């Protein structure tokens, strides 16, 4: 047997990776409404920061299909 305990170690690492990602999603203790409000506020701040860096330009370019007829 040339592999030794490689399979066992890999199983342990895979179990640790699978268990770690699930615990992060519900640790904040917020209700879905509170989470939506938090995310919306963060998105608004991000857009405001981006628009201020662009010199006050709009965050999204105008829709070209709306102007063409």
PQR file with spaces between the fields and no chain letter, atoms N, CA, C, O and H, PARSE charges and radii, in Angstrom:
ATOM       1  N    UNK     1       0.852   -1.167    0.000 -0.4000 1.5000
ATOM       2  CA   UNK     1       0.000    0.000    0.000 -0.0000 2.0000
ATOM       3  C    UNK     1       0.899    1.230    0.000  0.5500 1.7000
ATOM       4  O    UNK     1       1.554    1.529    0.998 -0.5500 1.4000
ATOM       5  N    UNK     2       0.925    1.927   -1.100 -0.4000 1.5000
ATOM       6  CA   UNK     2       1.841    3.053   -1.242 -0.0000 2.0000
ATOM       7  C    UNK     2       1.206    4.387   -0.856  0.5500 1.7000
ATOM       8  O    UNK     2       1.920    5.362   -0.623 -0.5500 1.4000
ATOM       9  H    UNK     2       0.393    1.685   -1.911  0.4000 1.0000
ATOM      10  N    UNK     3      -0.094    4.442   -0.786 -0.4000 1.5000
ATOM      11  CA   UNK     3      -0.746    5.719   -0.523 -0.0000 2.0000
ATOM      12  C    UNK     3      -0.793    6.074    0.952  0.5500 1.7000
ATOM      13  O    UNK     3      -0.977    7.243    1.290 -0.5500 1.4000
ATOM      14  H    UNK     3      -0.674    3.649   -0.975  0.4000 1.0000
ATOM      15  N    UNK     4      -0.636    5.122    1.821 -0.4000 1.5000
ATOM      16  CA   UNK     4      -0.649    5.423    3.242 -0.0000 2.0000
ATOM      17  C    UNK     4      -2.013    5.924    3.693  0.5500 1.7000
ATOM      18  O    UNK     4      -3.044    5.332    3.373 -0.5500 1.4000
ATOM      19  H    UNK     4      -0.487    4.172    1.546  0.4000 1.0000
ATOM      20  N    UNK     5      -2.005    7.020    4.438 -0.4000 1.5000
ATOM      21  CA   UNK     5      -3.272    7.542    4.964 -0.0000 2.0000
ATOM      22  C    UNK     5      -3.792    8.723    4.145  0.5500 1.7000
ATOM      23  O    UNK     5      -4.555    9.542    4.658 -0.5500 1.4000
ATOM      24  H    UNK     5      -1.167    7.501    4.698  0.4000 1.0000
ATOM      25  N    UNK     6      -3.394    8.816    2.901 -0.4000 1.5000
ATOM      26  CA   UNK     6      -3.800    9.950    2.060 -0.0000 2.0000
ATOM      27  C    UNK     6      -5.317   10.003    1.885  0.5500 1.7000
ATOM      28  O    UNK     6      -5.908   11.082    1.917 -0.5500 1.4000
ATOM      29  H    UNK     6      -2.774    8.151    2.484  0.4000 1.0000
ATOM      30  N    UNK     7      -5.940    8.853    1.701 -0.4000 1.5000
ATOM      31  CA   UNK     7      -7.388    8.833    1.517 -0.0000 2.0000
ATOM      32  C    UNK     7      -8.108    9.316    2.772  0.5500 1.7000
ATOM      33  O    UNK     7      -9.069   10.081    2.696 -0.5500 1.4000
ATOM      34  H    UNK     7      -5.459    7.976    1.675  0.4000 1.0000
ATOM      35  N    UNK     8      -7.632    8.861    3.920 -0.4000 1.5000
ATOM      36  CA   UNK     8      -8.259    9.285    5.174 -0.0000 2.0000
ATOM      37  C    UNK     8      -8.115   10.790    5.382  0.5500 1.7000
ATOM      38  O    UNK     8      -9.066   11.464    5.778 -0.5500 1.4000
ATOM      39  H    UNK     8      -6.851    8.240    3.982  0.4000 1.0000
ATOM      40  N    UNK     9      -6.924   11.308    5.114 -0.4000 1.5000
ATOM      41  CA   UNK     9      -6.706   12.749    5.271 -0.0000 2.0000
ATOM      42  C    UNK     9      -7.578   13.535    4.314  0.5500 1.7000
ATOM      43  O    UNK     9      -8.125   14.575    4.681 -0.5500 1.4000
ATOM      44  H    UNK     9      -6.152   10.761    4.792  0.4000 1.0000
ATOM      45  N    UNK    10      -7.711   13.048    3.091 -0.4000 1.5000
ATOM      46  CA   UNK    10      -8.531   13.746    2.104 -0.0000 2.0000
ATOM      47  C    UNK    10      -9.996   13.741    2.522  0.5500 1.7000
ATOM      48  O    UNK    10     -10.690   14.741    2.341 -0.5500 1.4000
ATOM      49  H    UNK    10      -7.267   12.203    2.793  0.4000 1.0000
ATOM      50  N    UNK    11     -10.471   12.646    3.071 -0.4000 1.5000
ATOM      51  CA   UNK    11     -11.857   12.592    3.553 -0.0000 2.0000
ATOM      52  C    UNK    11     -12.075   13.587    4.690  0.5500 1.7000
ATOM      53  O    UNK    11     -13.109   14.252    4.747 -0.5500 1.4000
ATOM      54  H    UNK    11      -9.907   11.833    3.218  0.4000 1.0000
ATOM      55  N    UNK    12     -11.111   13.688    5.585 -0.4000 1.5000
ATOM      56  CA   UNK    12     -11.216   14.639    6.692 -0.0000 2.0000
ATOM      57  C    UNK    12     -11.238   16.075    6.177  0.5500 1.7000
ATOM      58  O    UNK    12     -12.021   16.898    6.651 -0.5500 1.4000
ATOM      59  H    UNK    12     -10.271   13.148    5.538  0.4000 1.0000
ATOM      60  N    UNK    13     -10.380   16.373    5.209 -0.4000 1.5000
ATOM      61  CA   UNK    13     -10.346   17.721    4.644 -0.0000 2.0000
ATOM      62  C    UNK    13     -11.647   18.046    3.922  0.5500 1.7000
ATOM      63  O    UNK    13     -12.155   19.162    4.028 -0.5500 1.4000
ATOM      64  H    UNK    13      -9.744   15.704    4.823  0.4000 1.0000
ATOM      65  N    UNK    14     -12.190   17.073    3.186 -0.4000 1.5000
ATOM      66  CA   UNK    14     -13.443   17.303    2.465 -0.0000 2.0000
ATOM      67  C    UNK    14     -14.590   17.529    3.445  0.5500 1.7000
ATOM      68  O    UNK    14     -15.448   18.379    3.207 -0.5500 1.4000
ATOM      69  H    UNK    14     -11.777   16.166    3.099  0.4000 1.0000
ATOM      70  N    UNK    15     -14.612   16.774    4.543 -0.4000 1.5000
ATOM      71  CA   UNK    15     -15.657   16.958    5.547 -0.0000 2.0000
ATOM      72  C    UNK    15     -15.537   18.329    6.199  0.5500 1.7000
ATOM      73  O    UNK    15     -16.549   18.970    6.484 -0.5500 1.4000
ATOM      74  H    UNK    15     -13.915   16.084    4.736  0.4000 1.0000
ATOM      75  N    UNK    16     -14.322   18.779    6.436 -0.4000 1.5000
ATOM      76  CA   UNK    16     -14.122   20.100    7.043 -0.0000 2.0000
ATOM      77  C    UNK    16     -14.571   21.205    6.098  0.5500 1.7000
ATOM      78  O    UNK    16     -15.181   22.180    6.536 -0.5500 1.4000
ATOM      79  H    UNK    16     -13.500   18.259    6.204  0.4000 1.0000
ATOM      80  N    UNK    17     -14.281   21.066    4.814 -0.4000 1.5000
ATOM      81  CA   UNK    17     -14.705   22.073    3.839 -0.0000 2.0000
ATOM      82  C    UNK    17     -16.221   22.112    3.720  0.5500 1.7000
ATOM      83  O    UNK    17     -16.806   23.193    3.659 -0.5500 1.4000
ATOM      84  H    UNK    17     -13.785   20.273    4.459  0.4000 1.0000
ATOM      85  N    UNK    18     -16.863   20.957    3.685 -0.4000 1.5000
ATOM      86  CA   UNK    18     -18.315   20.894    3.525 -0.0000 2.0000
ATOM      87  C    UNK    18     -19.020   21.439    4.758  0.5500 1.7000
ATOM      88  O    UNK    18     -20.041   22.114    4.625 -0.5500 1.4000
ATOM      89  H    UNK    18     -16.387   20.078    3.734  0.4000 1.0000
ATOM      90  N    UNK    19     -18.520   21.174    5.924 -0.4000 1.5000
ATOM      91  CA   UNK    19     -19.147   21.650    7.149 -0.0000 2.0000
ATOM      92  C    UNK    19     -18.927   23.122    7.387  0.5500 1.7000
ATOM      93  O    UNK    19     -19.791   23.773    7.974 -0.5500 1.4000
ATOM      94  H    UNK    19     -17.690   20.626    6.032  0.4000 1.0000
ATOM      95  N    UNK    20     -17.824   23.669    6.963 -0.4000 1.5000
ATOM      96  CA   UNK    20     -17.514   25.069    7.211 -0.0000 2.0000
ATOM      97  C    UNK    20     -18.356   26.027    6.410  0.5500 1.7000
ATOM      98  O    UNK    20     -18.692   27.102    6.909 -0.5500 1.4000
ATOM      99  H    UNK    20     -17.123   23.140    6.486  0.4000 1.0000
ATOM     100  N    UNK    21     -18.715   25.682    5.181 -0.4000 1.5000
ATOM     101  CA   UNK    21     -19.470   26.610    4.341 -0.0000 2.0000
ATOM     102  C    UNK    21     -20.921   26.730    4.792  0.5500 1.7000
ATOM     103  O    UNK    21     -21.509   27.802    4.652 -0.5500 1.4000
ATOM     104  H    UNK    21     -18.443   24.809    4.777  0.4000 1.0000
ATOM     105  N    UNK    22     -21.504   25.690    5.317 -0.4000 1.5000
ATOM     106  CA   UNK    22     -22.898   25.742    5.737 -0.0000 2.0000
ATOM     107  C    UNK    22     -23.077   26.564    7.007  0.5500 1.7000
ATOM     108  O    UNK    22     -24.115   27.202    7.182 -0.5500 1.4000
ATOM     109  H    UNK    22     -21.027   24.819    5.431  0.4000 1.0000
ATOM     110  N    UNK    23     -22.107   26.562    7.877 -0.4000 1.5000
ATOM     111  CA   UNK    23     -22.227   27.266    9.142 -0.0000 2.0000
ATOM     112  C    UNK    23     -22.182   28.777    8.955  0.5500 1.7000
ATOM     113  O    UNK    23     -22.739   29.508    9.774 -0.5500 1.4000
ATOM     114  H    UNK    23     -21.264   26.044    7.735  0.4000 1.0000
ATOM     115  N    UNK    24     -21.545   29.256    7.919 -0.4000 1.5000
ATOM     116  CA   UNK    24     -21.382   30.692    7.713 -0.0000 2.0000
ATOM     117  C    UNK    24     -22.677   31.373    7.288  0.5500 1.7000
ATOM     118  O    UNK    24     -22.849   32.563    7.552 -0.5500 1.4000
ATOM     119  H    UNK    24     -21.093   28.663    7.254  0.4000 1.0000
ATOM     120  N    UNK    25     -23.584   30.665    6.645 -0.4000 1.5000
ATOM     121  CA   UNK    25     -24.757   31.304    6.067 -0.0000 2.0000
ATOM     122  C    UNK    25     -25.761   31.774    7.115  0.5500 1.7000
ATOM     123  O    UNK    25     -26.416   32.793    6.896 -0.5500 1.4000
ATOM     124  H    UNK    25     -23.444   29.699    6.431  0.4000 1.0000
ATOM     125  N    UNK    26     -25.910   31.090    8.223 -0.4000 1.5000
ATOM     126  CA   UNK    26     -26.935   31.422    9.205 -0.0000 2.0000
ATOM     127  C    UNK    26     -26.357   31.960   10.515  0.5500 1.7000
ATOM     128  O    UNK    26     -27.096   32.066   11.493 -0.5500 1.4000
ATOM     129  H    UNK    26     -25.378   30.262    8.400  0.4000 1.0000
ATOM     130  N    UNK    27     -25.090   32.296   10.573 -0.4000 1.5000
ATOM     131  CA   UNK    27     -24.488   32.736   11.820 -0.0000 2.0000
ATOM     132  C    UNK    27     -24.840   34.166   12.186  0.5500 1.7000
ATOM     133  O    UNK    27     -24.699   34.532   13.353 -0.5500 1.4000
ATOM     134  H    UNK    27     -24.490   32.210    9.778  0.4000 1.0000
ATOM     135  N    UNK    28     -25.291   34.992   11.254 -0.4000 1.5000
ATOM     136  CA   UNK    28     -25.522   36.385   11.560 -0.0000 2.0000
ATOM     137  C    UNK    28     -26.765   36.590   12.430  0.5500 1.7000
ATOM     138  O    UNK    28     -26.881   37.632   13.075 -0.5500 1.4000
ATOM     139  H    UNK    28     -25.405   34.695   10.306  0.4000 1.0000
ATOM     140  N    UNK    29     -27.684   35.647   12.469 -0.4000 1.5000
ATOM     141  CA   UNK    29     -28.847   35.732   13.333 -0.0000 2.0000
ATOM     142  C    UNK    29     -29.888   36.741   12.879  0.5500 1.7000
ATOM     143  O    UNK    29     -30.671   37.222   13.698 -0.5500 1.4000
ATOM     144  H    UNK    29     -27.590   34.800   11.945  0.4000 1.0000
ATOM     145  N    UNK    30     -29.914   37.069   11.604 -0.4000 1.5000
ATOM     146  CA   UNK    30     -30.864   38.037   11.086 -0.0000 2.0000
ATOM     147  C    UNK    30     -32.036   37.330   10.428  0.5500 1.7000
ATOM     148  O    UNK    30     -31.909   36.218    9.915 -0.5500 1.4000
ATOM     149  H    UNK    30     -29.278   36.678   10.939  0.4000 1.0000
ATOM     150  N    UNK    31     -33.179   37.999   10.456 -0.4000 1.5000
ATOM     151  CA   UNK    31     -34.325   37.475    9.729 -0.0000 2.0000
ATOM     152  C    UNK    31     -34.118   37.792    8.253  0.5500 1.7000
ATOM     153  O    UNK    31     -33.284   38.635    7.922 -0.5500 1.4000
ATOM     154  H    UNK    31     -33.283   38.902   10.873  0.4000 1.0000
ATOM     155  N    UNK    32     -34.850   37.143    7.367 -0.4000 1.5000
ATOM     156  CA   UNK    32     -34.682   37.434    5.939 -0.0000 2.0000
ATOM     157  C    UNK    32     -34.940   38.901    5.595  0.5500 1.7000
ATOM     158  O    UNK    32     -34.273   39.459    4.723 -0.5500 1.4000
ATOM     159  H    UNK    32     -35.527   36.458    7.636  0.4000 1.0000
ATOM     160  N    UNK    33     -35.909   39.531    6.276 -0.4000 1.5000
ATOM     161  CA   UNK    33     -36.189   40.949    6.012 -0.0000 2.0000
ATOM     162  C    UNK    33     -35.010   41.827    6.421  0.5500 1.7000
ATOM     163  O    UNK    33     -34.622   42.743    5.696 -0.5500 1.4000
ATOM     164  H    UNK    33     -36.451   39.079    6.984  0.4000 1.0000
ATOM     165  N    UNK    34     -34.447   41.534    7.594 -0.4000 1.5000
ATOM     166  CA   UNK    34     -33.292   42.308    8.057 -0.0000 2.0000
ATOM     167  C    UNK    34     -32.102   42.113    7.135  0.5500 1.7000
ATOM     168  O    UNK    34     -31.356   43.057    6.872 -0.5500 1.4000
ATOM     169  H    UNK    34     -34.763   40.790    8.183  0.4000 1.0000
ATOM     170  N    UNK    35     -31.920   40.898    6.644 -0.4000 1.5000
ATOM     171  CA   UNK    35     -30.818   40.612    5.737 -0.0000 2.0000
ATOM     172  C    UNK    35     -30.989   41.369    4.423  0.5500 1.7000
ATOM     173  O    UNK    35     -30.022   41.901    3.878 -0.5500 1.4000
ATOM     174  H    UNK    35     -32.526   40.132    6.857  0.4000 1.0000
ATOM     175  N    UNK    36     -32.242   41.417    3.906 -0.4000 1.5000
ATOM     176  CA   UNK    36     -32.514   42.166    2.672 -0.0000 2.0000
ATOM     177  C    UNK    36     -32.231   43.648    2.856  0.5500 1.7000
ATOM     178  O    UNK    36     -31.647   44.288    1.981 -0.5500 1.4000
ATOM     179  H    UNK    36     -33.027   40.985    4.349  0.4000 1.0000
ATOM     180  N    UNK    37     -32.647   44.196    4.000 -0.4000 1.5000
ATOM     181  CA   UNK    37     -32.396   45.614    4.267 -0.0000 2.0000
ATOM     182  C    UNK    37     -30.898   45.897    4.362  0.5500 1.7000
ATOM     183  O    UNK    37     -30.414   46.895    3.829 -0.5500 1.4000
ATOM     184  H    UNK    37     -33.121   43.676    4.711  0.4000 1.0000
ATOM     185  N    UNK    38     -30.173   45.018    5.039 -0.4000 1.5000
ATOM     186  CA   UNK    38     -28.724   45.185    5.176 -0.0000 2.0000
ATOM     187  C    UNK    38     -28.046   45.134    3.819  0.5500 1.7000
ATOM     188  O    UNK    38     -27.175   45.951    3.520 -0.5500 1.4000
ATOM     189  H    UNK    38     -30.566   44.208    5.473  0.4000 1.0000
ATOM     190  N    UNK    39     -28.445   44.175    3.001 -0.4000 1.5000
ATOM     191  CA   UNK    39     -27.838   44.030    1.683 -0.0000 2.0000
ATOM     192  C    UNK    39     -28.182   45.208    0.776  0.5500 1.7000
ATOM     193  O    UNK    39     -27.338   45.679    0.014 -0.5500 1.4000
ATOM     194  H    UNK    39     -29.153   43.511    3.244  0.4000 1.0000
ATOM     195  N    UNK    40     -29.421   45.680    0.860 -0.4000 1.5000
ATOM     196  CA   UNK    40     -29.815   46.826    0.038 -0.0000 2.0000
ATOM     197  C    UNK    40     -29.035   48.069    0.440  0.5500 1.7000
ATOM     198  O    UNK    40     -28.612   48.843   -0.418 -0.5500 1.4000
ATOM     199  H    UNK    40     -30.107   45.298    1.480  0.4000 1.0000
ATOM     200  N    UNK    41     -28.842   48.263    1.737 -0.4000 1.5000
ATOM     201  CA   UNK    41     -28.083   49.420    2.215 -0.0000 2.0000
ATOM     202  C    UNK    41     -26.631   49.331    1.741  0.5500 1.7000
ATOM     203  O    UNK    41     -26.055   50.329    1.308 -0.5500 1.4000
ATOM     204  H    UNK    41     -29.186   47.635    2.435  0.4000 1.0000
ATOM     205  N    UNK    42     -26.045   48.143    1.824 -0.4000 1.5000
ATOM     206  CA   UNK    42     -24.663   47.963    1.372 -0.0000 2.0000
ATOM     207  C    UNK    42     -24.545   48.217   -0.120  0.5500 1.7000
ATOM     208  O    UNK    42     -23.560   48.798   -0.576 -0.5500 1.4000
ATOM     209  H    UNK    42     -26.513   47.332    2.176  0.4000 1.0000
ATOM     210  N    UNK    43     -25.538   47.789   -0.883 -0.4000 1.5000
ATOM     211  CA   UNK    43     -25.514   48.006   -2.324 -0.0000 2.0000
ATOM     212  C    UNK    43     -25.644   49.489   -2.656  0.5500 1.7000
ATOM     213  O    UNK    43     -24.962   49.986   -3.552 -0.5500 1.4000
ATOM     214  H    UNK    43     -26.339   47.317   -0.513  0.4000 1.0000
ATOM     215  N    UNK    44     -26.520   50.202   -1.935 -0.4000 1.5000
ATOM     216  CA   UNK    44     -26.667   51.640   -2.153 -0.0000 2.0000
ATOM     217  C    UNK    44     -25.359   52.370   -1.858  0.5500 1.7000
ATOM     218  O    UNK    44     -24.956   53.258   -2.609 -0.5500 1.4000
ATOM     219  H    UNK    44     -27.074   49.798   -1.207  0.4000 1.0000
ATOM     220  N    UNK    45     -24.693   51.991   -0.756 -0.4000 1.5000
ATOM     221  CA   UNK    45     -23.421   52.619   -0.409 -0.0000 2.0000
ATOM     222  C    UNK    45     -22.360   52.332   -1.470  0.5500 1.7000
ATOM     223  O    UNK    45     -21.564   53.204   -1.820 -0.5500 1.4000
ATOM     224  H    UNK    45     -25.021   51.269   -0.146  0.4000 1.0000
ATOM     225  N    UNK    46     -22.361   51.120   -1.966 -0.4000 1.5000
ATOM     226  CA   UNK    46     -21.392   50.743   -2.993 -0.0000 2.0000
ATOM     227  C    UNK    46     -21.624   51.541   -4.279  0.5500 1.7000
ATOM     228  O    UNK    46     -20.671   52.013   -4.899 -0.5500 1.4000
ATOM     229  H    UNK    46     -23.007   50.412   -1.682  0.4000 1.0000
ATOM     230  N    UNK    47     -22.884   51.688   -4.674 -0.4000 1.5000
ATOM     231  CA   UNK    47     -23.198   52.458   -5.877 -0.0000 2.0000
ATOM     232  C    UNK    47     -22.853   53.935   -5.694  0.5500 1.7000
ATOM     233  O    UNK    47     -22.364   54.578   -6.623 -0.5500 1.4000
ATOM     234  H    UNK    47     -23.658   51.305   -4.170  0.4000 1.0000
ATOM     235  N    UNK    48     -23.106   54.476   -4.497 -0.4000 1.5000
ATOM     236  CA   UNK    48     -22.789   55.869   -4.235 -0.0000 2.0000
ATOM     237  C    UNK    48     -21.283   56.096   -4.293  0.5500 1.7000
ATOM     238  O    UNK    48     -20.817   57.102   -4.828 -0.5500 1.4000
ATOM     239  H    UNK    48     -23.503   53.954   -3.742  0.4000 1.0000
ATOM     240  N    UNK    49     -20.540   55.166   -3.746 -0.4000 1.5000
ATOM     241  CA   UNK    49     -19.079   55.272   -3.765 -0.0000 2.0000
ATOM     242  C    UNK    49     -18.565   55.192   -5.205  0.5500 1.7000
ATOM     243  O    UNK    49     -17.665   55.937   -5.593 -0.5500 1.4000
ATOM     244  H    UNK    49     -20.919   54.349   -3.311  0.4000 1.0000
ATOM     245  N    UNK    50     -19.136   54.292   -5.979 -0.4000 1.5000
ATOM     246  CA   UNK    50     -18.696   54.117   -7.357 -0.0000 2.0000
ATOM     247  C    UNK    50     -19.022   55.350   -8.194  0.5500 1.7000
ATOM     248  O    UNK    50     -18.216   55.767   -9.026 -0.5500 1.4000
ATOM     249  H    UNK    50     -19.866   53.686   -5.664  0.4000 1.0000
ATOM     250  N    UNK    51     -20.189   55.930   -7.979 -0.4000 1.5000
ATOM     251  CA   UNK    51     -20.568   57.099   -8.756 -0.0000 2.0000
ATOM     252  C    UNK    51     -19.746   58.318   -8.357  0.5500 1.7000
ATOM     253  O    UNK    51     -19.454   59.166   -9.200 -0.5500 1.4000
ATOM     254  H    UNK    51     -20.843   55.592   -7.303  0.4000 1.0000
ATOM     255  N    UNK    52     -19.371   58.419   -7.087 -0.4000 1.5000
ATOM     256  CA   UNK    52     -18.542   59.547   -6.675 -0.0000 2.0000
ATOM     257  C    UNK    52     -17.124   59.423   -7.228  0.5500 1.7000
ATOM     258  O    UNK    52     -16.479   60.435   -7.506 -0.5500 1.4000
ATOM     259  H    UNK    52     -19.609   57.731   -6.402  0.4000 1.0000
ATOM     260  N    UNK    53     -16.643   58.223   -7.385 -0.4000 1.5000
ATOM     261  CA   UNK    53     -15.321   58.015   -7.970 -0.0000 2.0000
ATOM     262  C    UNK    53     -15.319   58.309   -9.460  0.5500 1.7000
ATOM     263  O    UNK    53     -14.291   58.696  -10.018 -0.5500 1.4000
ATOM     264  H    UNK    53     -17.167   57.401   -7.159  0.4000 1.0000
ATOM     265  N    UNK    54     -16.459   58.129  -10.106 -0.4000 1.5000
ATOM     266  CA   UNK    54     -16.552   58.349  -11.546 -0.0000 2.0000
ATOM     267  C    UNK    54     -16.799   59.821  -11.866  0.5500 1.7000
ATOM     268  O    UNK    54     -17.009   60.169  -13.028 -0.5500 1.4000
ATOM     269  H    UNK    54     -17.293   57.814   -9.653  0.4000 1.0000
ATOM     270  N    UNK    55     -16.778   60.670  -10.878 -0.4000 1.5000
ATOM     271  CA   UNK    55     -16.964   62.096  -11.112 -0.0000 2.0000
ATOM     272  C    UNK    55     -18.419   62.510  -11.207  0.5500 1.7000
ATOM     273  O    UNK    55     -18.749   63.491  -11.873 -0.5500 1.4000
ATOM     274  H    UNK    55     -16.608   60.387   -9.934  0.4000 1.0000
ATOM     275  N    UNK    56     -19.283   61.769  -10.547 -0.4000 1.5000
ATOM     276  CA   UNK    56     -20.693   62.132  -10.543 -0.0000 2.0000
ATOM     277  C    UNK    56     -21.465   61.578  -11.714  0.5500 1.7000
ATOM     278  O    UNK    56     -22.649   61.880  -11.856 -0.5500 1.4000
ATOM     279  H    UNK    56     -19.015   60.972  -10.006  0.4000 1.0000
ATOM     280  N    UNK    57     -20.847   60.784  -12.552 -0.4000 1.5000
ATOM     281  CA   UNK    57     -21.553   60.178  -13.678 -0.0000 2.0000
ATOM     282  C    UNK    57     -22.515   59.117  -13.161  0.5500 1.7000
ATOM     283  O    UNK    57     -22.395   58.666  -12.022 -0.5500 1.4000
ATOM     284  H    UNK    57     -19.884   60.539  -12.436  0.4000 1.0000
ATOM     285  N    UNK    58     -23.453   58.726  -13.986 -0.4000 1.5000
ATOM     286  CA   UNK    58     -24.413   57.708  -13.584 -0.0000 2.0000
ATOM     287  C    UNK    58     -23.705   56.375  -13.451  0.5500 1.7000
ATOM     288  O    UNK    58     -22.697   56.124  -14.112 -0.5500 1.4000
ATOM     289  H    UNK    58     -23.550   59.092  -14.912  0.4000 1.0000
ATOM     290  N    UNK    59     -24.240   55.525  -12.592 -0.4000 1.5000
ATOM     291  CA   UNK    59     -23.620   54.233  -12.338 -0.0000 2.0000
ATOM     292  C    UNK    59     -23.802   53.284  -13.513  0.5500 1.7000
ATOM     293  O    UNK    59     -22.926   52.467  -13.794 -0.5500 1.4000
ATOM     294  H    UNK    59     -25.058   55.729  -12.055  0.4000 1.0000
ATOM     295  N    UNK    60     -24.947   53.387  -14.208 -0.4000 1.5000
ATOM     296  CA   UNK    60     -25.222   52.491  -15.325 -0.0000 2.0000
ATOM     297  C    UNK    60     -25.389   53.314  -16.610  0.5500 1.7000
ATOM     298  O    UNK    60     -25.996   54.384  -16.578 -0.5500 1.4000
ATOM     299  H    UNK    60     -25.659   54.051  -13.980  0.4000 1.0000
ATOM     300  N    UNK    61     -24.869   52.837  -17.717 -0.4000 1.5000
ATOM     301  CA   UNK    61     -25.043   53.564  -18.977 -0.0000 2.0000
ATOM     302  C    UNK    61     -26.503   53.496  -19.418  0.5500 1.7000
ATOM     303  O    UNK    61     -27.216   52.569  -19.033 -0.5500 1.4000
ATOM     304  H    UNK    61     -24.376   51.967  -17.743  0.4000 1.0000
ATOM     305  N    UNK    62     -26.952   54.444  -20.206 -0.4000 1.5000
ATOM     306  CA   UNK    62     -28.333   54.421  -20.665 -0.0000 2.0000
ATOM     307  C    UNK    62     -28.581   53.209  -21.564  0.5500 1.7000
ATOM     308  O    UNK    62     -27.661   52.688  -22.195 -0.5500 1.4000
ATOM     309  H    UNK    62     -26.372   55.197  -20.519  0.4000 1.0000
ATOM     310  N    UNK    63     -29.806   52.785  -21.608 -0.4000 1.5000
ATOM     311  CA   UNK    63     -30.184   51.629  -22.396 -0.0000 2.0000
ATOM     312  C    UNK    63     -30.248   52.032  -23.870  0.5500 1.7000
ATOM     313  O    UNK    63     -31.088   52.856  -24.233 -0.5500 1.4000
ATOM     314  H    UNK    63     -30.554   53.208  -21.095  0.4000 1.0000
ATOM     315  N    UNK    64     -29.390   51.478  -24.732 -0.4000 1.5000
ATOM     316  CA   UNK    64     -29.408   51.873  -26.139 -0.0000 2.0000
ATOM     317  C    UNK    64     -30.672   51.441  -26.861  0.5500 1.7000
ATOM     318  O    UNK    64     -31.049   52.077  -27.846 -0.5500 1.4000
ATOM     319  H    UNK    64     -28.708   50.809  -24.437  0.4000 1.0000
ATOM     320  N    UNK    65     -31.340   50.392  -26.417 -0.4000 1.5000
ATOM     321  CA   UNK    65     -32.550   49.942  -27.086 -0.0000 2.0000
ATOM     322  C    UNK    65     -33.718   50.889  -26.840  0.5500 1.7000
ATOM     323  O    UNK    65     -34.645   50.957  -27.646 -0.5500 1.4000
ATOM     324  H    UNK    65     -31.034   49.875  -25.618  0.4000 1.0000
ATOM     325  N    UNK    66     -33.674   51.614  -25.735 -0.4000 1.5000
ATOM     326  CA   UNK    66     -34.765   52.536  -25.423 -0.0000 2.0000
ATOM     327  C    UNK    66     -34.749   53.759  -26.335  0.5500 1.7000
ATOM     328  O    UNK    66     -35.804   54.331  -26.609 -0.5500 1.4000
ATOM     329  H    UNK    66     -32.920   51.558  -25.080  0.4000 1.0000
ATOM     330  N    UNK    67     -33.573   54.170  -26.811 -0.4000 1.5000
ATOM     331  CA   UNK    67     -33.481   55.362  -27.649 -0.0000 2.0000
ATOM     332  C    UNK    67     -33.708   55.062  -29.120  0.5500 1.7000
ATOM     333  O    UNK    67     -34.131   55.950  -29.860 -0.5500 1.4000
ATOM     334  H    UNK    67     -32.716   53.706  -26.589  0.4000 1.0000
ATOM     335  N    UNK    68     -33.443   53.841  -29.571 -0.4000 1.5000
ATOM     336  CA   UNK    68     -33.617   53.491  -30.977 -0.0000 2.0000
ATOM     337  C    UNK    68     -35.067   53.133  -31.250  0.5500 1.7000
ATOM     338  O    UNK    68     -35.750   52.557  -30.404 -0.5500 1.4000
ATOM     339  H    UNK    68     -33.100   53.119  -28.970  0.4000 1.0000
ATOM     340  N    UNK    69     -35.526   53.482  -32.442 -0.4000 1.5000
ATOM     341  CA   UNK    69     -36.889   53.121  -32.822 -0.0000 2.0000
ATOM     342  C    UNK    69     -36.903   52.423  -34.147  0.5500 1.7000
ATOM     343  O    UNK    69     -37.969   52.042  -34.632 -0.5500 1.4000
ATOM     344  H    UNK    69     -34.971   53.950  -33.129  0.4000 1.0000
